[in-house]
Amino acid sequence: MIELLVVISVITPLMAVLMPALNRAREVVCRSPLPQGSLCFTMYTGDHDGKFVPGIDEDWPRWMRNL
């Protein structure tokens, strides 16, 4: 029984230290594709006389047109 308490008391602080680091890593992975998408739109408009992908018109949100 004491061994179990020792193991739990060792693992708990380790998890408390590792969980924020894992959450930050997960957040970085989620954000990494965002600049690539913007770059794709920029390259497309550069190759097509400043026009967006077909189908994007005035109904699209302003942030999408400003990319």
MOHU-V85385 format. One record per residue. RES is the residue in one letter. D_CENTER is the distance of its C-alpha to the mean C-alpha in Angstrom with 2 decimals. Layout:
res={RES & RES}
d_center={D_CENTER & D_CENTER}
This chain:
res={M & I & E & L & L & V & V & I & S & V & I & T & P & L & M & A & V & L & M & P & A & L & N & R & A & R & E & V & V & C & R & S & P & L & P & Q & G & S & L & C & F & T & M & Y & T & G & D & H & D & G & K & F & V & P & G & I & D & E & D & W & P & R & W & M & R & N & L}
d_center={43.27 & 42.89 & 40.91 & 38.35 & 38.06 & 37.66 & 34.88 & 33.04 & 33.62 & 32.18 & 29.07 & 28.15 & 27.59 & 25.66 & 23.24 & 23.05 & 22.03 & 19.58 & 17.59 & 15.94 & 15.07 & 13.54 & 11.45 & 10.23 & 9.58 & 7.63 & 5.39 & 5.37 & 4.97 & 2.09 & 1.97 & 5.01 & 6.39 & 6.81 & 9.70 & 11.08 & 11.68 & 13.42 & 15.37 & 16.50 & 17.91 & 19.54 & 21.13 & 22.37 & 23.99 & 25.53 & 27.11 & 28.36 & 30.18 & 27.40 & 26.99 & 23.79 & 23.20 & 26.12 & 25.72 & 23.93 & 26.59 & 27.31 & 26.05 & 22.40 & 20.68 & 21.37 & 17.83 & 17.69 & 21.06 & 20.20 & 17.47}
